[in-house]
Amino acid sequence: GDLSVLKGYFELIFSALSKVLSDSGTYYIFCDAKSYPIFWQVMFPICKNVRLLIWDKMVSYNGYTWRHQHELIAWGELDNTERIATGNGDIIKCRGVLQADRNHPAEKPVEINRKLIAKYQGITLDPFMGSGSTLVASKELKRKCVGIEIEEKYFEIAHKSCRQSVMNLEADPSLEP
């Protein structure tokens, strides 16, 4: 179907986000081939760089016809985002969460979130936190994170995931006595 009707909705979302995000922030938005063009149109006027990243899940799931083995990520840097030389390509390989192991229908693995969050400093905002993998990744990287979830069931799952997540404190010399 035609998703262009969502452009106005996403413009409102980005307008609201611009009021709370730093001008040195970065957007990562998981999307698909139908919604990416809409995100690009909304992000292009407000970001100095907008690019498409591809998350290669390394497996496709059972079903009929051709199955997706990837997910798209709309990436945008705001005006004062510090450029980081990484040498990384735009295809990120990371196995998806198996359907039998998911706590949320659109659950992302902690590993993909860790790879994205590690690229930039600052506070992470996940306005659709689902099962909380973004929060767990942030905790593992010793980053501050704010998560928002409207469905109480998923909020409780995310809360439990964060409580069970263990920070790796060994490598942080600032925590030594």
Phi and psi in degrees as a GROMACS rama.xvg file:
@    title "Ramachandran Plot"
@    xaxis  label "Phi"
@    yaxis  label "Psi"
@TYPE xy
-81.3824  114.768  ASP-2
-95.848  2.51111  LEU-3
-61.1963  -22.1637  SER-4
-62.2078  -21.4607  VAL-5
-78.1585  -11.1866  LEU-6
-56.2081  -46.5037  LYS-7
-61.3387  -39.0365  GLY-8
-62.643  -48.2565  TYR-9
-67.2405  -31.9687  PHE-10
-62.1351  -39.8273  GLU-11
-65.141  -41.8828  LEU-12
-61.5368  -48.5083  ILE-13
-67.143  -33.0809  PHE-14
-63.3608  -43.4767  SER-15
-66.6772  -41.0641  ALA-16
-63.6774  -36.0456  LEU-17
-63.9392  -19.9358  SER-18
-80.151  -18.5989  LYS-19
-116.611  -14.7207  VAL-20
-92.6139  148.011  LEU-21
-70.0535  152.477  SER-22
-75.5552  3.17959  ASP-23
-110.49  21.1876  SER-24
-86.4529  176.785  GLY-25
-137.368  138.565  THR-26
-102.789  138.245  TYR-27
-129.816  119.428  TYR-28
-128.627  115.762  ILE-29
-72.1635  131.047  PHE-30
-151.935  -172.549  CYS-31
-128.807  -177.824  ASP-32
-64.2392  -25.5201  ALA-33
-79.9309  -37.1217  LYS-34
-91.4005  -22.2965  SER-35
-55.3715  -45.6267  TYR-36
-58.821  -31.9096  PRO-37
-70.8451  -45.1475  ILE-38
-60.7488  -41.5712  PHE-39
-59.0776  -46.2661  TRP-40
-60.7331  -38.5688  GLN-41
-76.8371  -37.1414  VAL-42
-79.9618  -33.0701  MET-43
-53.7315  -45.359  PHE-44
-69.3699  -19.2289  PRO-45
-109.916  -8.14618  ILE-46
-115.59  144.819  CYS-47
-77.5917  -24.4648  LYS-48
-138.965  133.745  ASN-49
-131.87  126.373  VAL-50
-140.422  162.921  ARG-51
-102.195  125.556  LEU-52
-106.857  150.189  LEU-53
-118.465  124.456  ILE-54
-95.7398  108.16  TRP-55
-85.371  110.508  ASP-56
-78.1195  -5.89212  LYS-57
71.7706  -8.72491  MET-58
-145.723  153.152  VAL-59
-107.221  157.84  SER-60
-98.5965  159.18  TYR-61
-60.1537  153.138  ASN-62
157.516  -165.562  GLY-63
-106.564  158.172  TYR-64
55.8197  -155.24  THR-65
-74.8555  136.274  TRP-66
-113.155  145.163  ARG-67
-71.9769  133.291  HIS-68
-111.081  5.22572  GLN-69
-140.209  166.128  HIS-70
-135.506  149.576  GLU-71
-95.2493  150.078  LEU-72
-131.266  117.465  ILE-73
-79.912  124.212  ALA-74
-119.456  132.211  TRP-75
-142.103  138.829  GLY-76
-106.35  134.902  GLU-77
-81.2616  173.826  LEU-78
-51.4615  -41.9432  ASP-79
-107.912  22.2467  ASN-80
-68.3211  128.666  THR-81
-70.0361  130.023  GLU-82
-75.4337  133.197  ARG-83
-119.5  121.286  ILE-84
-76.1469  115.578  ALA-85
-120.904  -28.9263  THR-86
73.1995  7.36785  GLY-87
-80.1625  146.407  ASN-88
-82.2316  179.813  GLY-89
-95.3434  11.3774  ASP-90
-115.145  119.685  ILE-91
-107.613  119.751  ILE-92
-94.2233  123.408  LYS-93
-164.402  121.14  CYS-94
-60.9925  135.22  ARG-95
-71.49  165.153  GLY-96
-75.3186  125.704  VAL-97
-60.8919  143.195  LEU-98
-55.513  -38.7025  GLN-99
-65.8937  -22.1721  ALA-100
-100.352  -0.917341  ASP-101
-76.8834  141.578  ARG-102
-100.942  -6.16097  ASN-103
-148.589  144.121  HIS-104
-60.4265  -28.5795  PRO-105
-114.089  31.7816  ALA-106
-62.5452  133.196  GLU-107
-102.259  144.339  LYS-108
-69.591  148.12  PRO-109
-55.4804  -38.081  VAL-110
-58.7775  -43.5225  GLU-111
-65.9316  -40.5574  ILE-112
-66.0541  -38.6759  ASN-113
-60.8498  -43.2664  ARG-114
-62.6375  -39.708  LYS-115
-72.9141  -46.552  LEU-116
-65.3926  -34.5743  ILE-117
-62.939  -19.1638  ALA-118
-73.4976  -22.337  LYS-119
-137.884  153.323  TYR-120
-89.9361  169.624  GLN-121
109.628  -176.362  GLY-122
-86.4222  138.03  ILE-123
-94.9822  135.354  THR-124
-116.396  123.881  LEU-125
-120.733  96.0205  ASP-126
-76.0352  -3.74445  PRO-127
-137.688  68.9695  PHE-128
-74.4085  -13.8322  MET-129
50.7249  -122.135  GLY-130
-83.0875  -4.89333  SER-131
94.1163  16.5547  GLY-132
-64.7186  -29.4715  SER-133
-66.9899  -40.9078  THR-134
-66.3707  -41.0941  LEU-135
-62.9939  -44.7911  VAL-136
-60.8193  -42.4899  ALA-137
-62.1199  -43.4929  SER-138
-61.056  -43.7327  LYS-139
-62.0923  -31.8179  GLU-140
-90.6994  4.72413  LEU-141
60.242  40.2691  LYS-142
-110.389  149.738  ARG-143
-76.0268  145.494  LYS-144
-148.462  142.809  CYS-145
-118.787  127.101  VAL-146
-120.392  142.714  GLY-147
-128.026  132.207  ILE-148
-144.973  126.19  GLU-149
-80.3659  -28.8442  ILE-150
-88.7458  118.625  GLU-151
-57.9774  -37.7705  GLU-152
-57.0004  -46.4867  LYS-153
-75.2858  -32.2456  TYR-154
-58.9037  -44.3972  PHE-155
-64.6964  -39.4884  GLU-156
-63.4336  -44.8304  ILE-157
-63.4317  -42.9433  ALA-158
-59.6588  -44.4311  HIS-159
-65.0479  -41.8916  LYS-160
-60.6884  -41.5996  SER-161
-68.4557  -38.5466  CYS-162
-64.2341  -36.0031  ARG-163
-82.4478  -17.3775  GLN-164
-70.2828  134.46  SER-165
-107.776  127.681  VAL-166
-77.5965  141.978  MET-167
-87.7713  102.683  ASN-168
-96.4959  -4.55105  LEU-169
-60.8463  -41.4807  GLU-170
-85.3294  -0.893057  ALA-171
-98.6138  100.133  ASP-172
-65.3977  -21.3638  PRO-173
-69.7424  -13.8569  SER-174
-94.4624  -1.35339  LEU-175
-79.9244  147.436  GLU-176
